[in-house]
Amino acid sequence: MKQRILFVCLGNICRSPAAEGILRSLAERSGMAGEIEVDSAGTYGGHAGDLPDARMHRAAARRGYELTHRARRLRESDFEAFDMIVVMDDMNYEAAHRMAPSRSEAAKIFRMVEFCPSFPDRSYVPDPYYEGHEGFELVLDMLEEGCRNILERCRDEAQKSSPKLMQ
């Protein structure tokens, strides 16, 4: 069964489209592309239709990731459509919780830092929009680790539901 993951940040032009591109790339390289559906959204709709921020696009491209997502706003229907909703910071966590149609749907919301144990001093993935080059690099470091761990979680879930398929 395909696992569906949605990444969420504020404007859907930096962190969440980068996470989407990273997880998609990791899934393809690991042979799990057919097992995972990934998308991204923002809690703010002011960038709807925009491509990722050019600085994030360049930083991700240097690491081999292609970011082609067009920004969109988080919708209530996303809670039914996705198995995991992974948010980048507490503001987006609270916004997503307010939008969740039920407690069971809200239980699908995770903080990205939950998947980033190498960054114990970080309680959220910082928004690099107002930062320099180093801010984008830090965010990509965090997202790469988080996405590797999310992919591992998906692999574990797939093995539990279909042990024969993953051998």
Buried (B, 14 or more C-beta within 10 A) or exposed (E): EEBBBBBBBBBBBBBBBBBBBBBBBBBEEBEBBEBBBBBBBBBBBEBBEBBBBEBBBEBBEEBEBEBEBBBBBBEEEBBEEBBBBBBBBEBBBEBBBEBBEEEEBBEBBBBBBEBBEEBEEEEBBBBBBEBEEEBBBBBBBBBBBBBBBBBEBBBEBBEEEEEEEBE
